[in-house]
Amino acid sequence: MQYKRPDKEQIKKDLAAIAEKLEKAKTYIEAKAAFIEHDELNRHMTTQFTLASIRNSVDTRDEFYDAEVKYSNSASPEIAEYEQMFVAALLKSPFRKEFVADYGDRIFIDAEMQIKAFSPEIIPESQKENDLTREYENLLASAQIEFDGGVYTLSQLTPFKTSADDDVRLRAWTAEGAWYKKNQEKLDSIYGELVSLRDTMGRKMGYKGYTELGYYRMTRDCYNKDDVEKFRKAVVKYLVPVADSIYRKQAQRLNKTYPMNFADNALMFRSGNARPAGSADDIVAAAGNFYDELSPETSEFFRTMRENELMSLLSTDGKQGGGYCTGIPDYSVPFIFANFNGTRDDVEVLTHEGGHAFECWLNRNRVPLDSVWPSMEACEVHSMSMEFFSWPWAEEFFKGDTRKFLYSHLAGSLTFIPYGTAVDHFQHIVYENPSLTPRERHAEWKKLLGIYMPWIKLDGKIPFYGEGEDWQLKHHIYSSPFYYIDYCFAQTVALQFWAMIQKDLKGAWKKYMAYTSLGGSRTFTELLSSAGLDSPFDENCLKNVCAAAKEWLDSFDLTGIE
């Protein structure tokens, strides 16, 4: 795929001209033509910026794509100003009824959100925000941690952090924690600047601070802060006790005192955690069988991904951490990015990002481009549910560790939600109190650990982790504020699919397709309703999935597994 730097000045001119065409349109045919022209411009621009971002993330040391991402980060806020011209013209269009008939009403819901989320006044702050988040990602990508005679990136160190050997595992956590501790002043500084910038952006936009602006930027179009707070309370009421019981049983299996430190919490079984059988190629081959047999649609999708080399899966020096999926609009294909490290995470990230990629591929021909993807919490349903759809094929991925995987995957899905909720709660505290010092932010996180994760022992013995400062490793906190509770909402929905899969795989898949095939044409709650799924904002939803999952875990046969 050929990359060519987008000409931001030409894009600005084109956007202004298209907005004028839409504003002056005398007929719906003329208005629709302008709408389509805008979409084509958006697709091409997005493709080029995405290609630069992908290639930079694969190797952050590449100077050419490093410069291109810098250009993108600077150009995007300026382009956004002209994008607003088009959005304003769309909202004023006398042909709203016709547009809704062709494309659905979400294009107008999103347009209203865009107006509330941006002003030319915040361009300088937006540019600086992009620079700072990139600085954070590059800092983590640059990590070179000496351990047992080798040098490892953060991703490459992960297998040692889950070793069945207590000494190896503790030393790995200690080595990683020491790296974060060494770089903590820089991490504190970057985050402090980001919080201050975002608070300024919110106030410039006429809000009390960043929180309201942050919700608009995340396109929260069917729920609000009050709904999030209610969900938090339900998590504490129903899920924290279940998660706590999971960790108490784990401590018993490991012959450890409860609560356990981070290093011991990372080991699910005394004999070692579930690990995939075979190499990275074997995992991809097993995924190929899974997608081939799941449905004709997934079969065609994954063959396309493999044949066109649309995945970067191995962990290498200079590679950005984590995993993601993105779309390349001009080519109507998604792209999957991961960092395989020999743990069960390899399977989970491939099926997780595969869920995103499948949704993108399934809706690749939707117009406009913005309707290919729904809002983020809706997107995460695609990915987290796809992880559960792989269960009937778990034997191909894990062989002798299959039972370990099934138990730990479901257990981990439950214990994740309190953590994810704590991350969101922390961000609300920070942005409602932007003047907090680094020390005070760390103290707030420690308080939340006591509420949402009482199974964590903070004894100060492991640098950074033992001091309760681990929020700084979560990329989303730095780069995507308020994007994390989305995973918690989505996991609650995904657990509904898990329950269905246990009884009727074909029926569950039919519902998944009903949900996924709508792409971003509807809001999150509308998508749930259309597929007959319960909303996570209904307290009974979380209560019911917790009860079903706990019953399964309590009855699961772990005989013979130490």
C-alpha positions as MATLAB code, in Angstrom:
seq = 'MQYKRPDKEQIKKDLAAIAEKLEKAKTYIEAKAAFIEHDELNRHMTTQFTLASIRNSVDTRDEFYDAEVKYSNSASPEIAEYEQMFVAALLKSPFRKEFVADYGDRIFIDAEMQIKAFSPEIIPESQKENDLTREYENLLASAQIEFDGGVYTLSQLTPFKTSADDDVRLRAWTAEGAWYKKNQEKLDSIYGELVSLRDTMGRKMGYKGYTELGYYRMTRDCYNKDDVEKFRKAVVKYLVPVADSIYRKQAQRLNKTYPMNFADNALMFRSGNARPAGSADDIVAAAGNFYDELSPETSEFFRTMRENELMSLLSTDGKQGGGYCTGIPDYSVPFIFANFNGTRDDVEVLTHEGGHAFECWLNRNRVPLDSVWPSMEACEVHSMSMEFFSWPWAEEFFKGDTRKFLYSHLAGSLTFIPYGTAVDHFQHIVYENPSLTPRERHAEWKKLLGIYMPWIKLDGKIPFYGEGEDWQLKHHIYSSPFYYIDYCFAQTVALQFWAMIQKDLKGAWKKYMAYTSLGGSRTFTELLSSAGLDSPFDENCLKNVCAAAKEWLDSFDLTGIE';
ca = [
       0.000    0.000    0.000;
       1.458    3.274   -1.123;
       1.847    6.124    1.346;
       1.767    9.766    0.323;
       1.655   12.589    2.847;
      -1.768   14.293    2.702;
      -1.588   17.960    1.743;
      -3.334   19.610    4.666;
      -3.768   22.951    2.883;
      -5.425   21.284   -0.097;
      -7.641   19.251    2.244;
      -8.717   22.449    3.988;
      -9.646   24.010    0.641;
     -11.496   20.877   -0.448;
     -13.457   20.680    2.809;
     -14.432   24.332    2.594;
     -15.573   23.876   -1.020;
     -17.591   20.734   -0.189;
     -19.241   22.472    2.779;
     -20.238   25.333    0.484;
     -21.716   22.897   -2.043;
     -23.768   21.233    0.685;
     -24.933   24.560    2.067;
     -25.984   25.842   -1.368;
     -27.561   22.609   -2.592;
     -31.002   23.210   -4.086;
     -31.956   19.536   -4.339;
     -31.231   16.382   -2.368;
     -29.318   15.021   -5.365;
     -26.894   17.953   -5.114;
     -26.678   17.654   -1.318;
     -26.035   13.918   -1.515;
     -23.305   14.438   -4.126;
     -21.504   16.804   -1.736;
     -21.984   14.293    1.082;
     -20.412   11.496   -0.990;
     -17.556   13.754   -2.093;
     -16.810   14.504    1.558;
     -16.831   10.801    2.387;
     -14.395    9.986   -0.402;
     -12.037   12.736    0.759;
     -12.311   11.482    4.347;
     -11.541    7.905    3.281;
      -8.415    8.883    1.372;
      -7.089   11.193    4.077;
      -7.785    8.609    6.798;
      -6.041    5.905    4.768;
      -2.833    7.883    4.469;
      -2.709    8.988    8.101;
      -3.501    5.412    9.168;
      -0.712    3.919    7.034;
       1.777    6.302    8.641;
       0.496    5.429   12.109;
       0.652    1.660   11.487;
       4.204    1.783   10.152;
       5.332    4.006   13.000;
       3.801    1.673   15.601;
       5.509   -1.360   14.044;
       8.878    0.391   14.421;
       8.903    3.609   16.422;
      12.581    4.045   15.485;
      11.798    4.582   11.782;
      12.659    8.246   11.284;
      10.544    8.725    8.156;
       7.272    7.520    9.677;
       8.140    9.170   12.959;
       8.173   12.481   11.076;
       4.945   11.581    9.246;
       3.105   10.897   12.495;
       4.377   14.199   13.877;
       2.935   15.860   10.776;
      -0.381   14.030   11.215;
      -0.607   15.020   14.879;
      -0.072   18.644   13.956;
      -2.269   18.670   10.849;
      -5.304   16.818   12.233;
      -6.520   19.566   14.627;
      -6.167   22.150   11.856;
      -8.144   19.960    9.457;
     -10.775   19.463   12.164;
     -11.564   23.183   12.003;
     -12.570   22.837    8.346;
     -14.339   19.569    9.002;
     -16.577   21.577   11.328;
     -17.702   23.654    8.336;
     -19.034   20.515    6.688;
     -20.642   19.302    9.911;
     -22.361   22.658   10.437;
     -23.661   22.614    6.850;
     -24.996   19.074    7.334;
     -26.852   20.048   10.501;
     -28.441   23.024    8.705;
     -29.384   21.015    5.627;
     -33.080   21.153    4.676;
     -32.688   17.562    3.433;
     -32.238   15.984    6.864;
     -35.225   13.685    6.360;
     -33.761   12.349    3.098;
     -30.310   11.843    4.635;
     -31.817    9.929    7.559;
     -33.770    7.720    5.163;
     -30.548    6.828    3.301;
     -27.964    6.745    6.111;
     -29.791    6.666    9.450;
     -30.080    9.347   12.117;
     -26.725    8.583   13.786;
     -24.935   10.793   11.262;
     -26.774   13.746   12.792;
     -26.316   12.546   16.374;
     -22.561   12.305   15.743;
     -22.543   15.667   13.985;
     -24.086   17.325   17.026;
     -21.434   15.655   19.207;
     -18.658   16.897   16.918;
     -19.857   20.472   17.242;
     -19.789   20.153   21.023;
     -16.353   18.493   21.002;
     -14.298   20.951   18.974;
     -13.554   24.618   18.536;
     -10.719   26.330   16.633;
      -9.779   27.819   20.009;
      -8.391   24.483   21.181;
      -6.212   23.688   18.142;
      -2.917   24.538   19.920;
      -3.865   22.379   22.909;
      -4.976   19.524   20.644;
      -1.653   19.594   18.815;
       0.276   19.568   22.085;
      -1.947   16.761   23.391;
      -1.037   14.631   20.365;
       2.666   15.323   20.914;
       2.501   14.351   24.593;
       0.592   11.101   24.055;
       3.091   10.165   21.388;
       5.942   10.961   23.784;
       4.369    8.588   26.319;
       3.982    5.767   23.779;
       7.550    6.202   22.535;
       8.885    6.161   26.099;
       7.247    2.801   26.781;
       8.311    1.439   23.381;
      11.939    2.366   24.158;
      12.096    0.267   27.329;
      15.095   -2.092   27.448;
      14.979   -4.117   30.651;
      17.896   -6.304   31.697;
      16.763   -9.617   33.136;
      18.577  -12.921   33.661;
      21.271  -12.179   31.131;
      18.951  -10.830   28.444;
      17.465   -7.476   27.465;
      13.712   -7.257   26.908;
      10.971   -4.838   25.925;
       7.937   -4.527   28.204;
       5.999   -7.000   26.049;
       8.870   -9.478   25.840;
       9.229   -9.514   29.634;
       5.625  -10.693   30.123;
       6.291  -14.487   30.059;
       8.682  -14.131   32.993;
       6.009  -12.199   34.902;
       3.739  -15.261   34.732;
       6.421  -17.895   35.413;
       5.471  -20.786   37.707;
       8.793  -20.209   39.490;
       8.066  -17.808   42.358;
      11.584  -16.362   42.327;
      11.663  -15.744   38.565;
       8.196  -14.219   38.611;
       8.931  -11.862   41.507;
      12.233  -10.736   39.991;
      10.537  -10.040   36.649;
       7.893   -7.877   38.317;
      10.638   -6.164   40.299;
      12.710   -5.477   37.177;
       9.731   -4.040   35.302;
       8.621   -2.008   38.301;
      12.148   -0.618   38.645;
      12.021    0.587   35.010;
       8.727    2.392   35.601;
      10.066    3.819   38.860;
      13.187    5.081   37.098;
      10.994    6.840   34.535;
       8.273    7.929   36.944;
       9.223   11.580   37.058;
       8.834   11.729   33.279;
       5.565    9.773   33.409;
       4.220   12.140   36.067;
       5.293   15.163   34.055;
       3.666   13.984   30.811;
       0.399   13.147   32.537;
       0.347   16.385   34.520;
       0.717   18.353   31.289;
      -2.023   16.325   29.610;
      -4.466   16.905   32.463;
      -3.742   20.630   32.477;
      -4.093   20.866   28.691;
      -7.382   18.998   28.665;
      -8.769   21.081   31.501;
      -7.872   24.205   29.525;
      -9.565   22.765   26.429;
     -12.764   22.123   28.371;
     -12.835   25.620   29.857;
     -12.142   27.244   26.481;
     -15.136   25.329   25.134;
     -17.342   26.760   27.897;
     -17.451   23.666   30.132;
     -16.583   23.504   33.834;
     -13.538   21.370   33.053;
     -12.617   18.457   30.843;
     -15.139   15.786   31.872;
     -18.094   17.030   29.820;
     -15.875   17.663   26.805;
     -14.342   14.205   27.263;
     -17.768   12.571   27.062;
     -18.525   14.420   23.826;
     -15.144   13.439   22.380;
     -15.963    9.804   23.182;
     -19.365   10.184   21.447;
     -21.343    9.215   24.527;
     -24.659    9.605   22.749;
     -26.991    7.361   24.768;
     -25.774    7.530   28.377;
     -24.231   10.036   30.756;
     -22.065   10.385   33.850;
     -24.944    9.372   36.148;
     -25.345    6.086   34.261;
     -21.627    5.412   34.659;
     -21.801    6.072   38.395;
     -24.732    3.630   38.725;
     -22.711    0.996   36.898;
     -19.786    1.541   39.278;
     -22.057    0.918   42.256;
     -23.357   -2.280   40.666;
     -19.772   -3.445   40.101;
     -18.936   -2.943   43.783;
     -22.189   -4.641   44.829;
     -22.177   -7.690   42.545;
     -18.798   -8.162   40.917;
     -16.181   -7.259   43.518;
     -17.380  -10.058   45.876;
     -17.247  -12.590   43.009;
     -13.777  -11.427   41.945;
     -12.642  -11.518   45.555;
     -13.756  -15.148   45.887;
     -11.833  -16.029   42.704;
      -8.602  -14.628   44.131;
      -9.148  -16.263   47.539;
      -9.395  -19.671   45.845;
      -6.320  -18.816   43.785;
      -4.366  -18.021   46.949;
      -5.375  -21.413   48.359;
      -4.208  -23.209   45.186;
      -0.871  -21.402   45.343;
      -0.505  -21.839   49.107;
      -0.157  -18.069   49.436;
      -1.435  -15.705   52.090;
      -4.407  -13.603   50.985;
      -4.287  -10.820   49.828;
      -1.445  -11.448   47.392;
       1.025   -9.089   45.754;
       0.983   -8.354   42.024;
       3.499  -11.104   41.240;
       1.438  -13.819   42.933;
      -1.873  -12.554   41.559;
      -0.382  -13.100   38.106;
      -0.101  -16.889   38.624;
      -3.418  -18.693   38.290;
      -2.171  -22.266   38.871;
       0.787  -23.654   40.800;
       1.872  -25.659   37.750;
       1.808  -22.524   35.588;
      -0.706  -20.513   33.602;
      -2.332  -21.707   30.405;
      -0.030  -21.316   27.439;
      -0.800  -21.764   23.762;
       0.506  -24.915   22.133;
       3.084  -24.293   19.436;
       4.517  -21.241   17.741;
       2.985  -17.987   16.551;
       2.374  -19.663   13.173;
       0.535  -22.470   14.955;
      -1.704  -19.931   16.723;
      -2.542  -18.243   13.414;
      -3.254  -21.644   11.835;
      -5.581  -22.548   14.716;
      -7.296  -19.182   14.320;
      -7.702  -19.983   10.643;
      -9.533  -23.214   11.507;
     -11.684  -21.379   14.048;
     -12.775  -18.708   11.595;
     -13.209  -21.217    8.743;
     -15.598  -23.308   10.804;
     -17.424  -20.527   12.649;
     -19.169  -19.101    9.580;
     -18.692  -18.464    5.844;
     -18.307  -14.743    6.579;
     -15.524  -15.187    9.140;
     -13.790  -17.692    6.880;
     -13.580  -15.238    3.988;
     -12.565  -12.455    6.371;
      -9.607  -14.261    7.931;
      -8.364  -15.643    4.634;
      -8.280  -12.051    3.402;
      -6.267  -10.999    6.463;
      -3.687  -13.771    5.999;
      -3.350  -13.588    2.236;
      -2.835   -9.815    2.276;
      -0.479   -9.757    5.288;
      -2.790   -7.514    7.269;
      -1.415   -8.530   10.673;
       1.731   -7.589   12.628;
       1.794  -10.027   15.535;
       5.328  -10.583   16.862;
       6.947   -8.497   19.596;
      10.098   -6.817   18.258;
      12.514   -4.108   19.380;
      11.179   -0.618   18.869;
       7.614   -1.823   18.421;
       4.848    0.045   20.212;
       3.302   -1.945   23.049;
      -0.187   -3.409   23.258;
      -2.552   -4.391   20.497;
      -5.069   -2.660   18.268;
      -7.171   -2.936   15.162;
      -7.697   -0.188   12.630;
      -9.251    0.149    9.213;
      -7.621    1.152    5.915;
     -10.609    2.639    4.074;
      -9.240    3.005    0.525;
      -8.497   -0.718    0.478;
     -11.635   -1.786    2.393;
      -9.591   -3.890    4.817;
      -8.751   -3.856    8.522;
      -5.300   -4.268   10.094;
      -4.408   -6.133   13.308;
      -1.443   -5.152   15.497;
      -0.235   -7.273   18.433;
       2.802   -8.259   20.500;
       2.891  -12.049   20.861;
       4.901  -13.146   23.888;
       4.153  -16.846   24.376;
       1.314  -16.414   26.884;
      -2.424  -17.019   26.640;
      -2.667  -13.321   25.787;
      -1.509  -14.236   22.267;
      -4.720  -16.139   21.608;
      -6.886  -13.598   23.360;
      -5.425  -10.617   21.510;
      -5.770  -12.346   18.129;
      -9.424  -13.250   18.735;
     -10.118   -9.891   20.415;
      -8.663   -7.759   17.638;
     -10.104  -10.279   15.202;
     -13.558   -9.315   16.483;
     -12.865   -5.668   15.713;
     -11.403   -6.557   12.340;
     -14.355   -8.770   11.403;
     -16.828   -5.995   12.194;
     -14.771   -3.567   10.103;
     -14.571   -6.029    7.218;
     -18.282   -6.898    7.430;
     -19.248   -3.225    7.247;
     -16.454   -2.125    4.890;
     -18.829   -0.787    2.247;
     -20.934    1.365    4.551;
     -21.330    5.032    3.709;
     -20.322    7.306    5.291;
     -17.002    6.070    6.652;
     -17.994    7.113   10.188;
     -20.832    4.565   10.130;
     -18.479    1.614    9.616;
     -17.689    1.632   13.348;
     -20.132    2.287   16.178;
     -19.117    4.088   19.388;
     -16.266    2.530   21.366;
     -18.243    0.587   23.984;
     -20.282   -0.932   21.155;
     -17.058   -1.792   19.292;
     -15.652   -3.624   22.287;
     -18.661   -5.955   22.288;
     -17.479   -7.239   18.890;
     -14.023   -8.044   20.227;
     -14.719   -9.353   23.720;
     -17.543  -11.563   22.486;
     -15.368  -12.988   19.705;
     -12.949  -14.184   22.403;
     -15.762  -16.323   23.828;
     -16.820  -17.612   20.415;
     -13.368  -19.230   20.150;
     -14.097  -21.498   23.165;
     -15.298  -24.539   21.163;
     -11.913  -24.415   19.379;
      -9.846  -23.903   22.543;
      -8.317  -27.383   22.244;
      -6.667  -26.367   18.954;
      -5.059  -23.348   20.597;
      -4.087  -24.833   23.966;
      -4.034  -28.644   23.729;
      -3.279  -29.924   27.264;
      -3.825  -26.493   28.830;
      -7.391  -26.142   27.536;
      -9.096  -26.503   30.910;
      -6.665  -24.031   32.437;
      -7.491  -21.569   29.687;
     -11.275  -21.883   29.923;
     -11.266  -21.362   33.673;
      -8.766  -18.504   33.688;
     -10.353  -16.741   30.693;
     -13.774  -16.574   32.322;
     -12.292  -15.748   35.726;
     -10.153  -13.041   34.164;
     -13.149  -11.601   32.309;
     -14.908  -11.140   35.640;
     -11.933   -9.801   37.613;
     -11.132   -7.358   34.808;
     -14.351   -5.387   35.218;
     -13.522   -4.031   38.725;
     -10.069   -3.009   37.453;
     -11.496   -1.295   34.374;
     -14.095    0.462   36.493;
     -11.358    1.692   38.851;
      -9.476    3.117   35.859;
     -12.561    5.085   34.827;
     -13.306    6.230   38.387;
      -9.702    7.406   38.713;
      -9.970    9.504   35.562;
     -13.145   11.177   36.797;
     -11.379   12.100   40.038;
      -8.351   13.464   38.179;
     -10.272   15.621   35.685;
     -12.617   16.934   38.354;
      -9.534   17.858   40.410;
      -6.939   18.877   37.778;
      -4.663   20.570   40.331;
      -3.838   17.298   42.107;
      -0.099   16.735   42.516;
       1.528   13.499   41.303;
       1.686   12.298   44.902;
      -2.027   13.040   45.374;
      -2.962   11.237   42.138;
      -1.096    8.142   43.295;
      -2.896    8.351   46.654;
      -6.287    8.482   44.916;
      -5.430    5.363   42.906;
      -4.447    3.530   46.104;
      -7.844    4.357   47.626;
      -9.588    2.934   44.556;
      -7.536   -0.258   44.745;
      -8.977   -0.791   48.219;
     -12.543   -0.391   46.891;
     -12.367   -2.268   43.604;
      -9.418   -4.638   44.083;
      -9.096   -5.640   47.747;
      -7.173   -8.754   46.651;
      -4.089   -6.636   45.894;
      -1.458   -6.475   48.624;
       0.508   -3.234   48.640;
       3.584   -4.032   50.729;
       6.047   -1.780   48.947;
       8.340   -4.701   48.149;
       7.900   -4.478   44.369;
       8.931   -1.059   43.014;
       6.075    0.887   41.451;
       3.574   -1.979   41.716;
       3.950   -2.582   45.443;
       3.507    1.142   45.976;
       0.164    1.205   44.157;
       1.297    3.366   41.230;
       0.539    0.969   38.396;
      -2.118    3.159   36.752;
       0.718    4.737   34.774;
       1.194    1.660   32.593;
      -2.340    1.933   31.183;
      -2.013    3.551   27.772;
      -5.644    4.646   27.638;
      -5.265    6.882   30.703;
      -2.711    8.947   28.827;
      -3.916    8.801   25.230;
      -7.690    8.252   25.384;
      -9.289    9.749   28.505;
     -12.535    8.084   29.579;
     -11.950    5.271   27.090;
     -11.824    2.300   29.428;
     -15.198    1.934   31.030;
     -16.182    0.980   27.472;
     -14.447   -2.369   28.011;
     -16.446   -2.929   31.193;
     -19.793   -2.240   29.537;
     -18.779   -4.436   26.619;
     -17.580   -7.265   28.855;
     -20.964   -7.273   30.567;
     -22.605   -7.756   27.164;
     -19.971  -10.286   26.070;
     -20.740  -12.394   29.139;
     -24.302  -12.609   27.846;
     -22.894  -14.117   24.639;
     -20.734  -16.466   26.740;
     -23.865  -17.749   28.522;
     -25.646  -18.239   25.188;
     -22.664  -20.076   23.669;
     -22.783  -22.665   26.465;
     -26.323  -23.620   25.369;
     -26.581  -22.827   21.657;
     -23.528  -21.756   19.623;
     -25.487  -21.246   16.386;
     -28.172  -19.211   18.126;
     -25.546  -17.062   19.852;
     -23.768  -16.465   16.533;
     -27.045  -15.429   14.900;
     -27.503  -12.775   17.605;
     -23.854  -11.685   17.236;
     -24.336  -11.187   13.501;
     -27.556   -9.266   14.127;
     -25.601   -6.928   16.390;
     -22.417   -6.685   14.330;
     -23.890   -6.343   10.857;
     -25.436   -2.998   11.806;
     -21.985   -1.432   12.077;
     -22.168    2.118   13.372;
     -25.632    2.871   12.041;
     -27.177    3.053   15.534;
     -26.293    4.060   19.088;
     -24.979    1.527   21.601;
     -28.278    0.967   23.389;
     -30.163    0.758   20.066;
     -27.730   -1.905   18.837;
     -28.287   -3.917   22.025;
     -32.055   -3.629   21.736;
     -32.056   -4.617   18.069;
     -30.176   -7.834   18.883;
     -32.256   -8.660   21.966;
     -29.407   -8.052   24.424;
     -29.683   -6.583   27.924;
     -28.166   -3.185   28.633;
     -25.308   -2.953   31.159;
     -27.086    0.114   32.542;
     -29.739   -2.225   33.899;
     -28.457   -3.364   37.292;
     -30.017   -6.798   36.790;
     -27.850   -7.338   33.715;
     -24.618   -7.330   35.730;
     -26.267   -9.236   38.572;
     -27.402  -12.030   36.253;
     -24.169  -12.501   34.300;
     -22.180  -12.525   37.561;
     -24.411  -15.233   39.001;
     -24.212  -17.394   35.852;
     -20.431  -17.079   35.561;
     -19.836  -17.768   39.264;
     -21.981  -20.893   39.115;
     -19.938  -22.153   36.146;
     -16.595  -21.425   37.837;
     -17.659  -23.008   41.118;
     -18.729  -26.204   39.363;
     -15.804  -26.401   36.898;
     -13.717  -29.548   37.323;
     -10.091  -28.633   38.092;
      -9.213  -32.200   39.097;
      -5.626  -33.010   38.211;
      -4.629  -29.381   37.745;
      -2.275  -28.074   40.399;
];
